[in-house]
Amino acid sequence: MAFISGGGLGKYLDEKKSRVAEIHTIIMLAGLTMQVPVLAEVEILLVPNLISYLGCGFLIWGWILGRRVFINRKRILPF
């Protein structure tokens, strides 16, 4: 709701970082939600597995966005 209203997270002075942090949160939650169909299946089905792999991609993408917003001075990775 804060993303739609433009209110931001309120922790950051820079509006761009605040928006990227909100997008990071939304993408991470979407990726986690896409993991649920695989957890509930009894047999191996193609569509839930494809959705799960897409969700893993969303999780990685959200993680990279989070690394750009939440600065960690000790990190080794370039992104």
Phi, psi and omega in degrees: 000324179294327179293317182291319182282345180082013181287333180078175180280338176086352182270341189247142177283328181276126182292326181295316179295325179295317179293318179296324177294323177293317178296321177302315180294317180296317181293319178296318178293323177295318178297320178293322178295326180288348177279341187296317181302328180287326179293330185269351186278149179265320179245167182281119178240146185291312186296311178298327178292321177295320177297321179296317178295322176297320177297323176297321176297320177296320179297317179294317179297316178295323178296317179297318177298320179295325178293331179284331182272308185271099187288130176235114186289339185268001187287154181256330185292148183282354181236000000 
